[in-house]
C-alpha cells in the first residue's frame, strides 16, 4: 500500500475528555463522588396543564493526590464529573497531547501494542482480553498461555484503531485487521507465532506473581454457561439454525465453536462483531457510535448537515460486507450528448449478455432524455448498479431527478438504493415473488433470482434472529401505574423535563446537538446499566436520523433543557452491539422485563438551511417581512379577529404581539402538539401581567387539528393566514386546504404565502460554504429550500392554483410577495396571494350545514381576565 495514499486518509484522534486526561495522569488514584440535590420545578404557564415535578441535579467532588475540587450543579452526573475534571485540569495546568500519527508511526505503535499485550503489567489490567488469558493459563498442553490472533483483532480497540490508520479499508474488513496484526507479531522481538498456526505466545516466561494474581481474580467458579448462537452454513441450500454452546470455566469458547464447526484448530476461527454491519443501516450506526440512537436518515440532507459516511461510502461498505462487486455509478451529463455512451463504456467488461442488452436499452432511451433536457446546462443524472461476484445484475436504480453537480447525482442515487435496502431488511417475511414489485414501487429494478442467490444466507440469518426476538416479552404499560406525572406520547414514556425554557427550540431542518445516555433498567429496580452515551451528537431535525422517540423528545425541549424517557427494548443484537465490552455479561441475562431509559439534553440548535439562506440575502429576514406584510393588511382592513392556519410553534402569533394592530383575538391551529405547547409557553409569557408589552389582544386560543378539517368555532374570521405552510403538505392536501378554508371557514380575507421555486438558485448562491463544505465529496443536493418541503411552486403554478381557487369560491385574489421585486426576474423570493371574499351567501349556506362541527381539541386559552386575575 502506498504511503502517500495512506497519509491522505489517516484518521484523526478525537480530543480527549477532561476525565480521560485525569485518568491518563492519575489512573485509579482519581476518586469521583457525586451528590444528588433535589429541586422543585414550577409550573409557570397558566392555561396549559403541565404537572409539578421534582428535578434532580448533581454536584461532583473529585479527590486527587495533589488536590480536591468541587463542581457546580448539573442535570447529569456525567456533566458534573467532567466539570470537576476540567477544574482540576485548569488548576494543575495539565495539557492535552493529541497526536495524529502517520501510517508509519501507527505501524510502530501497533507492534508495541501487540507486544505489550503479552506482559506482566497487562495481566493486571481489566482489559477484555484478560478473560482469554485466564482460560489460556488454565490450559494444559501445547496451547498453554497462547492467544489466537483473531481474539486480539476482535477485542482490542486500540489495535483496531491503529489498523484503520494504516489501512482505512480495515473499517469494513475484519480479515485485513487480522493480516496487519499478524505482520506486527512477526516484527516484534518479544512475542512469536507457533509453527504453521495463528497462536501468539510470549517468548519469555511471565512472573509467578502476575500469573497468580490473574488466577486469583477469577477464582470464583461460574459453572457451565450456555450461549445461544446461530449456525450459518456455507451453502445456501442448507438451513440456518440456532444452537447452544456449552462453555465451562476452564474451557475456551473458541474451542467449543471449533468443535461445532468440525475444525481441529480454534485459532482458525475468525472472531468478528461485524454482523450488525451487514444490515444496510448497521455501518451508519457503528460509524456514528450511536447504535441505540441513530437511524439511517430518510432523506439526504444538505452537506453541512449530513453526519457520518456519505451514502456512496455506505453503499460501498454494504457491498463489500456481502462480497458483491463494487457498485457502479454511471453519470450522464445532460448538456453533453456525447456522454450518452458512458453507461455502456463503464460496463463493457461484463460477461452477462443479459446485462449488455439492458445497457443497450438504456442507451437507446438516453437520446430522448438529452433532447428534452438540452436546455438544462450543467445538469447530471446517475444510475447505480449492484452486481454479483459473477457480474450479474442484482439491483439497478436510475434517478429521474437532475442535479447541478455530478457528486450530488451520485450520492442521491446511492442514498435511494440504501433506503430501499433498509426497508427490505425490515420486511424479511416478504415472499421473494413480491420482490420485483417492491422494487418497482421505489423506481428500482430488481432481479429476484440473482438477488435471492446473493442474499439468501443473509436474509435467512436475520429471519432466524427476527423470529427469536419475537419470543421476548416486554411491555411498558404497567410502568405508568406507580409513576405519577408521566405523559405517554409517540410510543414512549416521557418523564420529568429539567431546566428553564430558553425559548430556543429545534425545528424541522435545524441542526441540533444533544448529549444523551442510554441505560438498561430492569422493571421494579432502581439500578441502571449504561449501554451508550454521547457528549455531543448532532443530527438534523425531520430527516429520521435518530429513532422516532428521541426526536419526539428533543423537539419538546429548548436549549439547555433535559428530559428522560423510556422505551421498550429493541432487538437483542442492537443491545449487545451497544454494550461493547460488557456484551458477554448481558448475553447471559434474561432481558424480558427490562426497558431502555434515555436521558437527553439539548446543547445547541443551528438554524435550518432555509433560514440561513434567507438571512444571508435579506434584512430583515423574510419571516419578519411576511409578518410586516400581514400587519399592513390587518391595519388597512381594521380586522379584529385572526386565525393562523398551520401556526407551528406560534412564530407569527408571537411576532404579531410586537406590532401595533387592531387585532383583539388570535387563534392558532396546528397538528403538532409539541409545537402548540411551545407556542403556549411563549404567548403566555408575553401576554401575562409580568410583561410590559402593550397589546390590543384580549383573547388567544390554540387548537390541535388538521387545517383540512372544518371547525365551526373558526368560521367567519376577519383574517386567515397561512404563511409558508402549504409546501409542507402533499400537493393534493394543499389543494384540499384551499377548498376547505374558502368554502367552509369563509374568512373575509385569506393571506397565503409559499416559496417561489424560481428564486432558489439565487438563495443557494448567497450561502457561502466553508472550505470543508466546499469539498465535492461532502456535497449533497437540496432540491428545495427545506428537505421537509413536499413541493415548491413557480409563479405560474402558484398563480394558476390561487386563481382557480378564487373563481370556484367567489373570492377575488391579488398577488404580491416579499424579498426581491415583482418587476425583476425571478420575482419575489416569497410569493403571496391575498384572497378577499365577494359575498357571504355561499358561506352562510355552508355554516348552516356544519355549524355543529368542532373536531379541534383545545390546547390552551388565554383571556384578558387571566391577566386581571394575576
Secondary structure, DSSP 8 states (H G I E B T S, - for coil): --HHHHHHT--------HHHHHHHHHGGG-EEEEEEEEEEE----TTS----EEEEEEEEEEE-SS-EEE---BSSHHHHHHHHHHHHHHHHT---------HHHHHHHHHHHHHHHTSHHHHTS--THHHHHHHHTT--STTTT-EEHHHHHHH-HHHHHHHHHH-GGGGT-HHHHHHHHHHHHHH-SSEEE-TTS-EEEESS---HHHHHHHHHHT-S----EEEEEEE--SSTTS--EEEEEEE-TTS-HHHHHHHHTT-S-GGG------TGGGSTTHHHHHHTT-TTTB---SS---TTT--SS-HHHHHHHHHHHTT----EEEEEETT-GGGGGHHHHHTTT---HHHHHHHHHHHHHHHHHHHHTTTSTT-EEEEEEEE-TTS-EEEEEE--S-BSSHHHHHHHHHHHHHHHHHHHHT-TT--GGGHHHHHHTTTEEE-HHHHHHHHHHHHHHHHHHHHHHTT-----GGGGTS-SS-EEETTEEEEEEES---S-B--TT-EEEEEEEEEEEETT---EEEEEEEEEEEEETTTT-B-HHHHHHHTT-BTT-EEEEEE----HHHHHHHHGGGHHHHHTS--TTEEEEEEEEEEEEE--HHHHHHHHH-SS-HHHHHHHHHHHHHHHHT--EEEEET-TTTHHHHHHTTS--S--EEEEEES-HHHHHHHHHHHHHHHSTT--------EEEEEES-TTS-BGGGTT-SEEEEES-GGGS-HHHHHHHHHHIIIII--SEEEEEEEBGGGHHHHHHHS---TTTT-GGG----SSSSTT-S--B-HHHHHHHHHHHHHHTTEEEEEEEEEE-TTSTT-EEEEEEEEEES-SHHHHHHHHHHTT-B--EEEEEEEHHHHHH-
